[in-house]
Amino acid sequence: MQPTTVKISAMFDDDLDPRKKAPAQKNLTDMGIAELEDYIVELKAEIVRTEKEIEKKKVIRDRAASVFK
């Protein structure tokens, strides 16, 4: 009889977040140059918004971690 191997995985913040499907990609072929440039501006704004949210979550995580030190 061989010993049973148990795989233990670490729990991370991301493990608790529900998984969402990626949004469908836009058809860039049908867009004109001005529309594509506007789309880039929108995407960059969304990146900035996302980075701010990440920073807020890091602050919260770090504060919580400091409580348990």
Contacts in CASP RR format, 6 or more apart in sequence:
PFRMAT RR
TARGET T0000
AUTHOR 0000-0000-0000
METHOD contacts of the structure
MODEL  1
MQPTTVKISAMFDDDLDPRKKAPAQKNLTDMGIAELEDYIVELKAEIVRT
EKEIEKKKVIRDRAASVFK
13 57 0 8 1.000
13 61 0 8 1.000
26 39 0 8 1.000
28 36 0 8 1.000
28 39 0 8 1.000
31 39 0 8 1.000
END
